[in-house]
Amino acid sequence: MKKVALNIGAALLLIGIAMYILGVFMFNSAQIEINKYASTKGAQYISQSDQATLDSAKVARDYSKYIQIFGAVLAIVGLVFIGYGRVGVEYDKLPVTMLCPRCEYEMRTDRRYCPKCGLKIVKQNITQKL
């Protein structure tokens, strides 16, 4: 389950970053187009086709903001999945056996008493075999 979370998180992170970058490029190209028509607006009349191009550039600029936000949210969700996938990775590698402090008998960590000498095991005082 943790590997699946890591893989999903990595995919979402990459997609989110790509969408954010796409939104930035889309915003910049739309803004360049808008600036081109804005500089000529006072000097001469804008034809209907130029007005349609200007309107579509404004719409593209507005949508690019949403694409940037969605990409950033996807990247954050990807980081959350990666963080969830990393939680407990160190604990999975802990040994499943421990040593009895009195007789050095190797036993499972879920035992409360040593089966060899009968010593009561206090969980804070166990010595785990590495």
N, C-alpha and C positions, 0 to 999 in steps of 0.2 A: 504494500500500500504506500509506503514511504517513497519507493522508487517511482511509482506512478505519479505521486504528488510532485516529486522533483522534475519529472519529465514534463508534466502539464505546466508547472511553474516556469520552466525554461522556455517552453513554446509560447506561453502567454507573454512572457517578458520580451522575447524577440519580436513577436507580432506587435506588441504595444509600442516598442521602440521604433519599429518600421513605420507604424501608422503615424506616430508623432512626427517623425522626420518627413513623411509624405505630406502631412498637414502643413509643416513649416514651408516646404517647397511650394506647395499649392498656394499658401498665403502670399509668399513673396512674389510668385509669378502673377497672381491676380492683382496685387498691389502695384506692380510695375505697369500692368495694363491700365489700371485706373489712373495712375499718375500721368501716363502718356496722354490720355484723353483729358485729364483735368488741366494739363498745361496748355492744351490747344482750345479749351472750352471758351475762354474769353476772346481769343483772337479770331475764331471763325465759327461758322455754324456747323453743328454736328449732325451728320445725316442719320437716317433711321437705322441703317445697318450698323453704324458706329455706336448709336445709342443702345442697340440691342447687345452689341459686344460689351459695352460698358456695364449694362445691367447684368449680363451673365458673369462678368468679372466680379461684380459686387456680390452676387450670389455665391460664386466660388470662394470668395474671401470669407464670407460668413460661414459656409459649410466647412472650410478648412479649420476654423476655430473649433468646431464640434469634433472634427477628426483628431485634432491635437488633444482635446480633453479626453476623448474616448481612448486614444492610444496611451495617454498617461495613466488612466484608470486601469487599463489592461496590464500595463507594466507593473503597477502597484499590486494588483491581484496576483500577477505572476510571482512577485517577490514574496507575497504572503504564502503562496503554495510552496515556494522554495524553502521558506522559513519553517513551514509545517513539516516538510519532508526531512529537514535537518534535525528536528527536535527528536531527541532520544536515540540518535545514531550512536553516541558514545555508550549509552546504557545497554544497547544490544550486544556490545562486545564484552560486557562484564562476565567474569567466570561464573559458572553455575555450581561450582563446588567451593567449600570452605574447609578450613582445618580446625579441628577441635583444639582449644588452647591447652588442655591438659594432656591428651594422649596423641596429639598430632594425627588423628584419624581423619581421612578425607571423606567428606559427606556432602550431600546436597544442601543448598542454601535454604530450603524450605523446612528443614528440621528444627525442632525446638529443643531436643535432647540428643546427645551423642549416643548412637546405638552401641558403641563399644564400651565406654566407661560410665554412661548415664549422666554426664554433666549437663546441667541446664544451660542452654545457649541464650545469651542476651545479644540481641541483634546489633547493638552499638559496639560490642566488644569482640565481634568476630574478626578473624584474620582470613582474608580471602586468598586462595592460592592463585598466583599469577602465572 
